[in-house]
Amino acid sequence: MKSYPRMLVLGIVAVAIAACSSGPAATTSAPSPSAAATPAATATAGPTATAAPEAVELRLAHSYQDEQPQVRCGAQVIADEVAAADVGLTIELFGASVLGPDADRIASVQAGDIDMDIQGASALAAIYAPISAVDGAFVFEDSEHMYNYFSGDASTPLKEGFYEATGVTILGGWNTGARQFTANVPIRTPEDLEGLRMRFPPTPTFLLNAEAMGAEAVEVAFEELFLALQQGTVDGQENPLTNIQSNNLTEVQDVLSMSSHQLSSNAVIIGPVWDDLNADQQAALSTAVESAMVQEPECVTETEAEILEEWRANDTIEIVEDVDREAFRARAEPHLRAEFTPEQIEVLDAIRSVVE
């Protein structure tokens, strides 16, 4: 990805000059191993100046559109703050899955073909199953809870286990929005799900969440969801507000029930190139990710407030606020603990320890 010139011939040149000169022989030592990080200085009669490290450019991939909070206040913040740090490191963004779908990009990060990526925990579970607990129903209370987990010591065992199993480093994580139910009837309690065919994403974690809350899950790809609702293939679905808006689901659903039953997650990951960065570059990148971990959820909150205000003003969809979240939680957590592996339960307990 980057190369560092080693001017080892300087010593030979010095010997040759000494052989042809009547004055004292000049001596030049070979570069030390630490000098490999900077270009060799040109031999002069005056003081030797040390050049800056060779510039490094990283490719950061994701699946989002530029106007989404995950980009505006997430990926772009990382790129901007790294550039401002002026440590010889820049980040180029590749969004909208132009470098491949989630599963392919994860493999590419492991192989070093893509440097960095932004992925949901459920997608990353394909290479390290315990991380799926991050996307469990009612695991996190709110964005602050998720921030405290990913920025604190509680997440260290998960990060270390993930690295040992995959060779990929988790730099941080953030909440991309709480998932809410939509249907043509209100959903206030688990009993209201009875008889409804609810679309859930086709991953083990999401399907387990559906089962835990008492829903009859139907697997439908997000790209096919609008048509499935329009044709009655499914009766309802669950998604963050930004996804509901972007896919115009309010055109085919009558009621939004604010269940906030799961916080959608993003993890920022980096492959083997992490070990090639110098200490200043690693510090700058870590600081930039930390800033994004704060700003991205704030953007999500602002965007969701604007969406709800617009829907209320235009009477776009009925909004049900009095959802009995405790009834859903009381049903979900025991089911998850019964179905989770011991490794997943360790992650769940670590998450809960931050808020308790």
Secondary structure, 3 states (H helix, E strand, C coil): CCCCCCCCCHHHHHHHHHHHCCCCCCCCCCCCHHHHHCCCCCCCCCCCCCCCCCCEEEEEECCCCCCCHHHHHHHHHHHHHHHHHCCCEEEEEECCCCCCCHHHHHHHHHHCCCCEEEECHHHHCCCCHHHHHHHCCCCCCCHHHHHHHHHCHHHHHHHHHHHHHHCCEEEEEEEEEEEEEEECCCCCCHHHHCCCEEEECCCHHHHHHHHHHCCEEEECCHHHHHHHHHHCCCCEEEEEHHHHHHCCHHHCCCEEEEEEEEEEEEEEEECHHHHHCCHHHHHHHHHHHHHHHHHHHHHHHHHHHHHHHHHHHHCCCEEECCCCHHHHHHHHHHHHHHHCCHHHHHHHHHHHHHHC
